[in-house]
Amino acid sequence: MNNNFYQFSATSLQGKEMSMKSYEGKVILVVNTASKCGLTPQYEGLEKLYREYKDKGLVILGFPCNQFANQEPGGEKEISENCLINYGVSFPMFSKIDVNGATAHPIYKYLKK
């Protein structure tokens, strides 16, 4: 297992493999998201936070997850459109992943160790 966050990568909603190394030196907030959740308005707060502090080094990395009451059933295109159209999300969003269990994305396995 990698022992450094910056050794990991993840696939963006647009299908591009993104190295976490590109965020080195930034303050990173990793969040799992769901567009059908009662907390979906969190996107607005996260976007406000990101816009306010991105020039000071903050980056928010959004990871959609369907493991909590199936609240992220859509595919990448639907997730991307929902985030942009409904909430104006401009921070990096990644492809849907698992955050728990044997199939959890390596980034989440690392963050929880």
N, C-alpha and C positions, 0 to 999 in steps of 0.2 A: 504494500500500500504506500502511496505517496505520503511523504511527511511534510509537505509544504503546499499550501493552498495554491500557489502560483504554478504548480506542476500539472494542475488539472485543466481540462477543457470541457466545454459544453456546446451544444448546438443551438444556435439562435432560432427564433421563430421563422426567420427567413431561410433557414437551412445551412447557415454558415458556421463552421466549426470555429469557436472562439476560445483562445487561450486565456486563462485567468492571469497570465503573466502581463497581459495588456492593461491590467488594473493595478499593477504593483505601484506602491507609493500613494495609493488612494485610500480613503476611508470607505470600506465596503460594507454595505448592508445587504445581506442575502435574505430574501423572503420567498416563502412558497405562497402561491396565489390560487384563487379559484373564482371564475367569473359568475358562477351561479350561487355563490355563498352570500349569506346575510351581511358579511363583512366586505363585500365587493366594493363599496364606496371607499375602502382603504386605498384604492388606486388614486383617488383624488388627493388624499393626504400624502401619499408617497410621492406623487408627481409634484405637489407643492414643495415638499421637503427637498426633492431632487433639484428642482429649478432654483430654489433659494441657495442651495449649498454646492451645486456641481462645480461652480467656478472656484470653490474653496477646497476641492478635492474629494467630494462625496460622490460615490457611485452606488446606485441601487441595482441589484441584480434580481430580476423576477423569474421565478421558476414555477410555472403552473403545475398543479398536482391534482389528480382525481381520486386520491386515496381517502379523502374525508367526505363521506356521504355522497360520493359521485357528483361533486359540485363543479367539476371541470370536465364535462363530457365532450366538448368540442375538439376539433383538430387545430393544427397550428394556424391555418388561415382564419378560422372563426375566432380563435383566441386573439390573434393579432388585430383583426378588425374591431372586435369588442373593446380591446384596450385603447386603441387609437380613436375610434369614433366616439365611444361613450365617455372616455376618461382622458383623452389627450395624452396618453402615456408616451413619454419620450425616453425613459430610461431603458436600458437593455433588458429584453425579455427573451427567455429561452424556451426551447421545446418542452412539452409536457414530460414530466419525470415522476418517478416514485421517490418519496423522501423517507419511507420506512420499509423495513423488512429486507429480505434477501435481494430484492431487485432495486433497492434504493440506489440512486445515482451516487457515484463515488464522491462527489463533492459533499453530499449530505452525510455519507458514511464518515468522511473525514471530519466534518464539523461536529459530529456527535460523539467522536471518540474521546 
